[in-house]
């Protein structure tokens, strides 16, 4: 007999009042804002591809669109611990909307030089480096600890759903209107997201007892590095995330090459491939949202999904037939969603509230740099050796990395220390 999932209802008087309403407003605002950002991402990529047909142009668009976020995330994490996280997130989202509005108005007036697009991408990326740590650190302030894993799973599902919807919607707007129409839509969605977040009560982050209010940003930044250096559990969890992003980044980027080289260049085949990966993450996130409350050994789930991802990546490289290839992409997506959501939840639960911003600033660097770094290594190799071989190697390296981590007694002890949820976490965050 299958046990029913626990209901998403409060059981403790210490839980923040109105938390269910706040979750709906928070996730609703982030979803609307994310949709606009994804529309711009796809529209810009297609616009540059169609207008220039240059790989170098696309490379520079990635550089300007990702590296500023990686750099600013360090300082964004410090700001998220020193200032009001909600106001930071609202201000950053508003600045991104303004940059997009300026770009749209310039293009409407006939100015469409590449440097204008690069500049807008850099500004968007810069403020994303401020917004992302603040949002990640804010979530455990408004969500009871006992449902945090499930809310993260739901958030992952929403993001995956947007990955299914955004390409089709961006294509429809871009094809029937223009790229500037996409930019205007992004401005509207950003303002809606800011408005919904405004309605969510979020307290200021606490400062450690005895800390001097006038302490400089550099001191806080150094404090973040010292925190990572002195907390092995947090360091190992962030390390797991880095390993996963580096070694799963290559399969996600290289899978279209296998399709075009072996199965043809029809657009529907590439589309189905993207849909399978996104649908898998959607399904994995929903499963975690429904049954995540019953997970008591978080690290066991992380390691199990990492092993499954490695095996499925090897299977992706060995799959014969187009539909078998699609199936393994779906399976990787299913395991990837609970893997990333669970590691995020562990950090949100185990890191002290006053340090969350800085820790997620470092996480932002990992998330932003790891996958491009993966392509720096695997991308050129894909032009020299069989892509399928690279997929098999990536999967085997992931399995070897897991074995190496588990072989370390200190790693096992550190990860075991944060495996189970803390039953007193809600009281300590109140």
N, C-alpha and C positions, 0 to 999 in steps of 0.2 A: 504494500500500500504506500503510495507516494505522499509525503508530508506536504501540507500546504505552506506556501511562503508566508512569512510573518507580515502582518499589515503595516503600512507606513503610518502609524499613529503614535502619539507620544505616550510614554509610560512613566515619565519622571517629572515631578514638579519643578526640577531644576532646569528643564529644557526651555529655551527661549520662547516666549509667547508669540503666537502667530507664525511659527517657523514654516509651516506648510505654505501659507500665503507668500512668505518671503522667498521660499524656494521657487515657487511658480513665477513670481515677478523676476527674480534673479535669472533663472534659466531662460525665461521668455525673452528678457532683454538681451542676454548673451546670444541667444539663437538668432534673433533678428539682426543683431549687429554682425554676427559671424556670416550670415547669409550674404549681406552686402559686401563684406570683405572677400568672400569666395567669388562672388560675381565679378569683382574687379580683378581678382587674380586670374581667372580664366579669360576674361575679356582682353586684358593686357597681353597675356601670352599669345592668344590668337591674333590680336591686332599686329603685334610685332612680327609674328611668323608670316602673316599674309603680306604685310607691307614691306618687309625687308628680306625674308627668306634667308636670314643669316644666323648661323649658330653662335657667332660671337656676340651678336646683339642679345640673343636669349641668355647667353652666359652673363653679360653685364647686367641684365635685368634681374637675374638671380642674386648677383653680388650686391646690387643696390637694394634689393628687396629683402635680403636676409642678414647680411653682415652688420648693418647698424643695430638691428635688434639684439644680436649676439653681444655686441660691445656695450650697449646701453643697459642690458639686463642686469649687469653687475651693479650699476648705480641705481637702477630701478628697484632692485631688491632692497637696497639701503633706504631709499625714499619710502618704500612700502612699510618699513618698520618704524620710520620716524614721523610720518605724516598720516593723515586720514586716508585709508585705502580706497574708500568709496569715492572720495573727491578726486584722488589720483586717477582712478579708472575712468570716471566721468570726464575729467579734463583731457586725458589722453585720447579718448574716443572722440571728443569734440574736436581736438586738434587734427586728428586723422580725417574727420569729415571736412574740416576747413581746407586742408591740403588737397583733398579730392575735389572739392568745389572749385578751388582756384584752377586746378588742372582742367576741369571740364569747361570753365569759362574761357580759358586760354585757347583750348582746342576749338570751341565754338567760334571764337574770333579769328581762327585760321592759323594759330600758332601750334604746330604739331612736331616741333623738333624733338629729336630723341632725348636731348638733355633735359627737356621739360618733364618727360615721362620718368626718366631716371631720378630726377630730383624729387618728384612726387612719391615714387616708390621708396626713396631713402627717408623722406619725412614720415611716411606711413610706418616704415619699419622701426624708425627711431622711437616713435610714441608707442608702438606695440611692445617695445622693450620696457616701457614704463607700465603699460596696462596689464600685461600678462602676469608678472609677479604679484601685482596688487590683487588681481582677480583670484588667482590661485590661493593666496594667503587669506583672502576674505571669506572664502566658502566655509571653512570650519568655524568661523565666527557666527554664522547664521544657521548652520546645520547641526542638529544633535549628533554626537559622535556615533551613536549606535546605528544611524542610518547613513553615515557619511559614505561608506563604500557603495551602497546602493545608489545614492545620489550621483556619485562619480560615474558609476556604470550608466546611469540614465543620461548624464551629460555626454559621455562617450557615444551613446546611441544617437543622441541628437546631432552631434557633430558628424557622425557617419551618415545620418539621414541627409544632412545638408550637402555632403559630398555626392549623394545621389541626385539631389534636386538641383544644386547650383549649376552644373554644366549645362543641363537642358534649359534652364531658365536664362542663363547667360547667353547661350546660343540663340534663343528666341529673341531676346532684346537686341543683341548685337546684329543679328541678321535682318530684323524687321525695322530697326531704328538706326542706332549708331553706338559707338563706344561711349560717347558722351552721355547717352541716355543711361548706360550702366553706371557711370559715375554719379549721376544725379540720384539714381535709386540708392546707391551706397550712402550718400549724404542723408537721405531720408531714413534709411534703416539705422544708421548710426545715432541719429537724434532720437529715434524711438527707443533704442537701447539705452541711451542716457536717461531718458525720461522714466523708463521702467526701473532702472537702477536707483534713481532718485527716491523712489517710493519705498525702498528697502532700508530699514534702520540697521546701521552697522556702527558699532562702537569704534572709537579710536584704538589702535593697537597699544597694549600696555608697554611701559618701559621698565626695565629691570630695576629692582630696589637699589638705591644708592647711586644710580647712574646720573651723571651730571648732564643737565638739559642742554648745556652749551657745547657738549662734545661734538667734534667735527665729523663730517661725512666720512673722511678718511679713516677715523678711528672706528666708526661703525663698519666700514668695509673690512678693515683688518679684523674686527671682531667676528665677522662672518667667516673669514678664512680660518680663524682660530677655532671657531665652533665646529666647522667641518673636520679640522685636524684632530680635535679632541673627542669627537663623537663618531666612533667607528661604525655604529649601526647606520647612521645617516649616510656616512661616506660609502658604505657598501651598497646601500639601496640606490644611491645616485649612480654608482658604478655599474650596477645591473642595468639601469636605464640606458646608460651610455653604450654598453655592449649590445643591447637589443637594437638601439637605433642605428648603430653603425652596421651591424650584420644583417638586419632586416631591411635597411634602406636600399641596398643593392637589388634584392629581388623585386621590390616594389617598383624601382625605376627601370630595371632591365627586362621585366616580363614583356612589355610591348615589343622589345626587339626580337624576342623569340617568336612572337606571333607574326610580325611582318616578315621575318626571314624564312620562316618555315611554313606558315599557314596562309600567307597572303596579306595584302595591304587594305582589305576592305574595312571601312570605318566601323561597321557593326561589330567586327571581331574585337577591335580595340575598345569599343564601348562596352561590350559584354565583359571584357577583362576588368575594366575599371569598376563596373557594377558589381562583379563578384567580390572583389576586395572590399568595397564599401559595404556591400550587403552582409558580408561576413562580420565586419566590425560592428555593424548595426545589431546583428543577432547576438554577438558576444556581449555587447554592452547591455542589451535588454535582459539577457540571462542573468547578468550580474545585478542589474537593477531589481530583478524579481527575487532571486535567491541569495543575493550577496549578504543579507542579514544572517544567514546560517553559516557563513564562512568564519571559522575561528582560528584557523592556521593560515594567515595571510601569505607568509613566505612559501609555504608548501604550494599554495595556488600559483604564486609567481614562478617558482622553479618548474612546476608541472607544465605551465603554459609556455615557458621558455623552451623546455625539452620538446614539447609538441610542435612549436614553431620551427625549431631546428629540423625535426624529422619531416615536417610538411615542406620545408624549403628544399630539402634533399629530394623529396618526392616531386616537387615542382620541376627540378632539373631533370628528373628521370621520366616524367610523365610522357606517355605516348598517346597522341591524339589531342585534338584541340579541346574537347570537352573535359578530358582528364586534366589538362592544364588549367582550365577554368576552375575545376573542382578543388584543386590544391590551393589556388589563390583564395577561394572562398574559405577554406579551412584555416589558412594562415590568418586571414582577417578575423575569424572567430576567436582564435587564440590571442591575437594581438590586443583586442579591446580589453578583456579582463586583466591582461598582463600590465598594461600601462595604467589602467584605472586603479588597480590594486596598489601599485607602487606609489602612485600619487596619494592615495588614501593613507598608506603607512606613513609617509612624510607629514601629511597634514595632522595625523594623530600623535606622532612621536616627537615632533619638533616643538619647542616652546613657542607660544604665540608671538612673543616679541622678536623671535628670530625667523619666523616663517617667510617674511618678505625676502630676506637675504638668501635663505636656502633656495627659494624658488627663483631667485635671480640666477643662481648657479644652474639650477635645473633648466632654466630658459636657454642658457648658453648650450647645454648639452643637447636640448631638443632642436635648437636652431642650427648648430654646427655639425652634429653627428651625421645626419643624412647626406648633406653636401660633401662632407669628408669621405663618406662611403663611396660616393660617386667619383670623387677625385682619384680613388684607388681603383675601383672596379670599372668605371666608365672607359678609360683608355684601354684597359685589358679586354673589354668587350669587342674592340676592333681588331684584337690580335689573336684571341682564342675563342673557342666555342662558348657562347653565353650560358648554355646549359651546364657546362663544367664549372663556371663561376657560381652558378646557383647552388650546385652540389657542394662546392668548397665553402660558400657562405654558411650553408646549413651545418656542415661538419665543424666549421670553426665555432659556431654558436654552441654546439654540443660540447666541444673541447673546452670552451671558456667556462661553461657551467661546471664541468668536471673539475677544472682547475680551482674554481671558487669553492666548491664543496670540499675539495681536498684540503683546504686551509682550515685548521681548527679555529683560528681567530675569526675567520669569516663566518663559520657556522655559529659560533657563540654570539657574534654581533647581530646576525640576522635573526637568530632565535629570540633575541631580546625584544624585538619589535614585531614578532610574528602574530601574537595575540593582541586583540584590541584592549585598550585600557578602560576598565569599567568606570574609572573616576575622571575620565577625560573631560566630560561635559562640565563637571563642577570646577575643574581647574581652568577652563576657558571662560567661565561665566564672569 
